[in-house]
Amino acid sequence: MRALVLSSAEAPLSVQEFPDPVPREGEVVVDLAAGALNYRDVWITKGKYPGIHFPVVPGSDGAGWLNGKPVLLNPSLQWGDNPAAQGKSYHILGLPTTGTFAERIAIPAENVFDIPAHLTMEQAAAIPLGGLTAYRALFSRANLQPGERVLISGIGGGVALFVFQFARAAGAEVYVTSSSAEKIARAVDMGAKGGANYREEGWSGRLKAEAGGFDVIIDSAAGPGFPDLMSLLLPAGRIVLYGGTRGPIPNLNPQQLFWRQLNILGSTMGHSGEFADMIAFIDRHRIEPAVDSVFPLTNGQAAFDRMANGLQFGKIVLQIDN
Ligand SMILES: NC(=O)c1ccc[n+]([C@@H]2O[C@H](COP(=O)([O-])OP(=O)(O)OC[C@H]3O[C@@H](n4cnc5c(N)ncnc54)[C@H](OP(=O)(O)O)[C@@H]3O)[C@@H](O)[C@H]2O)c1
């Protein structure tokens, strides 16, 4: 089969012949029609992902055909029995196993789900990893309630936009941050109450004056700006962190944390029950994922460059001719 292959760290990705998948017991082979990028794939191309090996076919998000039926794939593999946290065998599709940026993939049959009827193949491929991460962070971890006020940082991100759409559909009042005025404006067009540019001096004070504080904040940046986010939480507020794009948090104020009864919650991906619930939620609310752009698999490197440069608003999709 043909696949988008990374031969070594920092090498350009290229479409090459790659061995066809051989299904193990309990697995099926899906003919892929589209895949989508996650920041994880960019980390992999930089050789910075634990367990990296070469050559590797990246890709955690995929949609395609199984026995003539349109399907999408749950990239959470071997979560285990405990819904509160994944077990030791847990791994994500696309490393160490061969990923979705290929014509075919072998995957456990239990990870294959029907595509909601209102979605195209490209929209469906945009959902799995980001949608699952967003769903668990917002509902299982933050326990979002209708009418609550939510802040989503870095709204251009793939996961962030799912959080946005899910929170709105669940009846929350949503604000956003971004490095880009244009992305904030787009979020406001989609129903955000307001937003702030996290690169501007004094942004958090201005946002607090405007919005009055937040019940829930969903963040993937962490880093030195995290205390600014914490200052925006209402007493007993919850902040869920699912990424660490800006690295460690150097200056957390313990007094602020305990005196204001704040909750910092970590979240990663989700289990198969959450995946099924997430797809049903998307179906029920007729949610269409924000697709930033669609590239042919043969131009995969350009898709990776777009994500690495942070230019996207939503998911970057790869179209796979099959
Ligand atoms: N734990 C998990 O299960 C899980 C799952 C998925 C992703 N992640 C992690 O979450 C992060 C985002 O992943 P993604 O796939 O959504 O990536 P993405 O689509 O590339 O989004 C990254 C976004 O981060 C935002 N950002 C950058 N610096 C920021 C800052 N200082 N403050 C706030 N936002 C900032 C940018 O938003 P603007 O362009 O609007 O400025 C950018 O669009 C990555 O670190 C990834 O590894 C973790």
The ligand as a Tripos MOL2 file, in Angstrom:
@<TRIPOS>MOLECULE
LIG
   48    52     1     0     0
SMALL
NO_CHARGES

@<TRIPOS>ATOM
      1 N1         -3.7360   14.7150   26.6120 N.am      1 LIG1
      2 C1         -4.3340   14.4290   25.4760 C.2       1 LIG1
      3 O1         -5.0680   13.4630   25.3450 O.2       1 LIG1
      4 C2         -4.1200   15.3270   24.3200 C.ar      1 LIG1
      5 C3         -4.9190   15.1650   23.1770 C.ar      1 LIG1
      6 C4         -4.7680   16.0730   22.1380 C.ar      1 LIG1
      7 C5         -3.8210   17.0920   22.2300 C.ar      1 LIG1
      8 N2         -3.0360   17.1800   23.3360 N.ar      1 LIG1
      9 C6         -2.0540   18.2630   23.4550 C.3       1 LIG1
     10 O2         -2.7810   19.4800   23.4230 O.3       1 LIG1
     11 C7         -2.0720   20.4780   22.7080 C.3       1 LIG1
     12 C8         -2.9350   20.9870   21.5550 C.3       1 LIG1
     13 O3         -3.1520   19.9070   20.6490 O.3       1 LIG1
     14 P1         -3.9740   20.1100   19.2900 P.3       1 LIG1
     15 O4         -3.8680   18.8400   18.5250 O.co2     1 LIG1
     16 O5         -5.3080   20.7120   19.5650 O.co2     1 LIG1
     17 O6         -3.0000   21.1630   18.5860 O.3       1 LIG1
     18 P2         -3.2220   22.3120   17.5550 P.3       1 LIG1
     19 O7         -4.4430   22.0490   16.7450 O.co2     1 LIG1
     20 O8         -1.9090   22.5170   16.8840 O.co2     1 LIG1
     21 O9         -3.5100   23.5500   18.5150 O.3       1 LIG1
     22 C9         -2.5450   24.2070   19.2300 C.3       1 LIG1
     23 C10        -3.1100   25.5360   19.6640 C.3       1 LIG1
     24 O10        -2.4810   25.8750   20.8770 O.3       1 LIG1
     25 C11        -2.7090   27.2280   21.0660 C.3       1 LIG1
     26 N3         -1.6360   27.8380   21.8540 N.ar      1 LIG1
     27 C12        -0.3380   27.9470   21.5620 C.ar      1 LIG1
     28 N4          0.2950   28.6360   22.5400 N.ar      1 LIG1
     29 C13        -0.6440   28.9580   23.4530 C.ar      1 LIG1
     30 C14        -0.6400   29.6870   24.6730 C.ar      1 LIG1
     31 N5          0.4690   30.2180   25.1580 N.pl3     1 LIG1
     32 N6         -1.8060   29.8280   25.3610 N.ar      1 LIG1
     33 C15        -2.9400   29.3090   24.8760 C.ar      1 LIG1
     34 N7         -3.0070   28.6150   23.7210 N.ar      1 LIG1
     35 C16        -1.8780   28.4470   23.0200 C.ar      1 LIG1
     36 C17        -2.7930   27.8690   19.6700 C.3       1 LIG1
     37 O11        -4.0100   28.5810   19.6460 O.3       1 LIG1
     38 P3         -4.1800   29.9760   18.8560 P.3       1 LIG1
     39 O12        -3.7370   29.6750   17.4390 O.co2     1 LIG1
     40 O13        -5.6260   30.2860   18.9660 O.co2     1 LIG1
     41 O14        -3.3090   30.9840   19.5310 O.co2     1 LIG1
     42 C18        -2.8280   26.6650   18.7350 C.3       1 LIG1
     43 O15        -3.8000   26.7880   17.7350 O.3       1 LIG1
     44 C19        -0.7540   19.8270   22.2900 C.3       1 LIG1
     45 O16         0.2260   20.1090   23.2840 O.3       1 LIG1
     46 C20        -1.0770   18.3540   22.2860 C.3       1 LIG1
     47 O17         0.0610   17.5590   22.4720 O.3       1 LIG1
     48 C21        -3.1730   16.3320   24.3770 C.ar      1 LIG1
@<TRIPOS>BOND
     1     1     2 1
     2     2     3 2
     3     2     4 1
     4     4     5 ar
     5     4    48 ar
     6     5     6 ar
     7     6     7 ar
     8     7     8 ar
     9     8     9 1
    10     8    48 ar
    11     9    10 1
    12     9    46 1
    13    10    11 1
    14    11    12 1
    15    11    44 1
    16    12    13 1
    17    13    14 1
    18    14    15 2
    19    14    16 1
    20    14    17 1
    21    17    18 1
    22    18    19 2
    23    18    20 1
    24    18    21 1
    25    21    22 1
    26    22    23 1
    27    23    24 1
    28    23    42 1
    29    24    25 1
    30    25    26 1
    31    25    36 1
    32    26    27 ar
    33    26    35 ar
    34    27    28 ar
    35    28    29 ar
    36    29    30 ar
    37    29    35 ar
    38    30    31 1
    39    30    32 ar
    40    32    33 ar
    41    33    34 ar
    42    34    35 ar
    43    36    37 1
    44    36    42 1
    45    37    38 1
    46    38    39 2
    47    38    40 1
    48    38    41 1
    49    42    43 1
    50    44    45 1
    51    44    46 1
    52    46    47 1
@<TRIPOS>SUBSTRUCTURE
     1 LIG1         1 GROUP 0 **** ****
